[in-house]
Amino acid sequence: MNHALTESVDTTVQERRRSAFDSKEWWQRLSMDQKFGVYQLSKFGFELAFIRNQAHGPLAVVRRNRDYATVDQLGDVDLSPSIQIRD
């Protein structure tokens, strides 16, 4: 791949990762079941961290300090997800 093109792609990915998310926009991307699951977890101090797009649908990832949980498209909550998080 062309070096200039590689830098451009890397910069775009970095900018996307560093840009502040609009939680309202992310919230709208969740299914109703996910919204309910995230809302229930928020009662225990969890906040929506990001949405991970997967083959079977978006996965909501919530966090409380260094603890993570996920809510799948059907609203199923996993308090011990096996996901890899980049710092």
C-alpha positions in Angstrom: 0.0 0.0 0.0 1.2 3.5 -0.8 2.9 5.1 2.3 0.8 8.4 2.0 -2.4 6.4 1.7 -1.4 4.3 4.8 -0.8 7.4 6.8 -4.1 8.8 5.7 -6.0 5.7 6.7 -4.1 5.5 10.1 -4.9 9.2 10.7 -8.6 8.6 9.9 -8.8 5.7 12.3 -6.9 7.6 15.0 -9.2 10.6 14.6 -12.3 8.4 14.8 -11.1 6.8 18.0 -10.1 10.0 19.6 -13.2 12.0 18.7 -15.6 12.5 21.5 -18.6 10.3 21.1 -22.1 11.7 21.0 -23.9 9.5 23.6 -27.3 10.6 22.3 -26.3 9.4 18.8 -25.1 6.1 20.2 -28.2 5.7 22.4 -30.4 6.0 19.2 -28.4 3.1 17.6 -29.4 0.7 20.3 -32.4 -1.6 20.1 -35.2 -1.1 22.6 -34.1 -4.3 24.4 -30.5 -2.9 24.6 -31.7 0.4 25.9 -33.6 -1.4 28.7 -30.5 -3.5 29.6 -28.2 -0.5 29.6 -30.7 1.5 31.6 -30.9 -1.3 34.2 -27.1 -1.4 34.4 -26.9 2.4 34.8 -28.7 1.9 38.1 -25.5 0.2 39.3 -23.2 2.9 38.1 -22.5 1.6 34.5 -22.3 4.0 31.6 -22.4 3.3 27.9 -18.8 3.2 26.8 -19.2 2.3 23.1 -21.0 0.1 20.6 -19.1 -2.7 18.9 -20.5 -3.8 15.5 -20.5 -7.5 15.2 -21.8 -10.0 12.6 -24.9 -10.7 14.6 -25.7 -7.1 15.4 -24.4 -4.2 17.5 -23.1 -5.0 21.0 -23.4 -2.3 23.6 -20.4 -2.1 25.9 -20.9 -0.5 29.3 -18.3 0.3 31.9 -18.1 1.1 35.6 -14.5 2.0 36.5 -12.5 -1.0 35.2 -15.5 -3.3 35.1 -17.1 -4.0 31.7 -20.4 -5.6 30.8 -22.2 -6.1 27.4 -25.7 -6.0 26.2 -26.5 -7.8 23.0 -29.2 -6.8 20.5 -31.8 -9.0 22.3 -31.1 -7.2 25.6 -29.1 -10.1 27.2 -26.6 -8.8 29.7 -23.2 -10.4 30.2 -21.4 -9.2 33.3 -18.3 -11.2 32.5 -17.8 -10.7 28.8 -14.8 -12.1 27.0 -14.1 -9.0 24.9 -10.7 -7.4 24.4 -10.6 -3.7 25.4 -7.8 -1.4 24.2 -6.7 1.3 26.6 
